[in-house]
Amino acid sequence: MYHMTMMTAGPTQVRENVRMARSRVTTNPDEDIAFCEYYKSICDKLAKFFHTKNTFYILSGEGILGLEAACASLTEKGDRVLVIDNGIFGKGFADFVKIYGGDAVLYTVDDKKPVDAQALSEYLKKDSNFKYATVVHCDTPSGMLNDVEKICNVLKEYNILTVVDSVSASFGIPLNVDKSQIDILCGGSQKALSAPIGLTFLGVSDKAIQAMQNRKTPIASFYANILNYVGYYEKKWFPYTMPISDIYGFGEALENVLNDTQIFQRHEIIAKATRKAVETAGLKQYINEGYSNTVTAIVLPEGISDKELLQKMRNQYHIMISGCFDVLAGKVIRIGHMGENANVPDVSQTLAALGDVLTEMGVTLKCDMRKVFLNECQLY
Ligand SMILES: *Cc1c(COP(=O)(O)O)cnc(C)c1O
């Protein structure tokens, strides 16, 4: 197989040292105290990175497991849950709430703009009887960035627990969990952290743990039960055998992030330059404001098939970008410029190839996107 430059909206490219870390000799993670210490050291680094006293846990399962675990652990039959929806992942939380018997109340707003915390505050004045609320930091299908700090602070005025899906924003967008008053932060390994797929992490507040412990009915899951992790370090015991190689890779990727003092600036420069190139070419972005610096969603020009375009990108240029799904299937394509993908050579190559493919498919572009991109990057 030839090399494919992966510029999708996650999974992202994985650096060699992370791949190598996954091939280290392994120990028995159930028996070896050193593994438990290593696991805890990564969790502590996550807490420090996200500026919080909350406790972090890394669970074996892709990003979705984190979202499900938050809902499974908090939801009891009949609990009212506010599902803040301005995108596909936002709305998707309702499914998890319902699976565990909760009453998911959708707060659905314009999917082309970030959630307006002020308007949410007005809504809550009339109805605020919710056990918890869910909100997505970056709704990846549209590339929407929500101001979770403002949103969660409004929710907290009404004592509502806050669950934030930051799977595709964390490590690319700054986030202060304590200032934002986030009770459960959900993240994943395969987006801006740029470790392989397979792990989710959760940053959980004492309040959230108390809510789980105060339930009248038991949590209806084992794998998605956050309480099973509580006290693992004191007990030197995990609910199931930890995927040690995945965790070695995760730890190495986290070191890469921690050593990269320019990580947020780099995401910002590359994202801004990408948006500038796309707009200058006469292409349209799906959203009107709230652009996330981790992904850009571009509206497919009239009559262009996403499948054909993505195939040409792969076959002719060996570059993989993303299409979309659910209500945006066939409507947008996405460039993931997060984590290891957020580098000038790869993004400029991607834009050049995209320009060539669109031209070949009959779209007239108003500029050379690669040139505009490179020029913009130099302005910083
Ligand atoms: C990627 C992602 C997840 C995890 O889901 P996938 O199965 O990897 O698609 C969850 N939430 C968001 C916002 C994501 O971008």
The ligand as an ORCA input file, in Angstrom:
! r2SCAN-3c Opt
* xyz 0 1
  C     -14.918     12.117     16.581
  C     -15.897     12.607     17.530
  C     -16.459     11.763     18.484
  C     -16.126     10.318     18.510
  O     -16.822      9.706     17.499
  P     -16.325      8.992     16.167
  O     -16.848      7.637     16.248
  O     -14.840      9.043     16.126
  O     -16.927      9.770     15.048
  C     -17.356     12.305     19.387
  N     -17.690     13.610     19.355
  C     -17.171     14.450     18.446
  C     -17.580     15.887     18.450
  C     -16.258     13.968     17.509
  O     -15.730     14.794     16.594
*
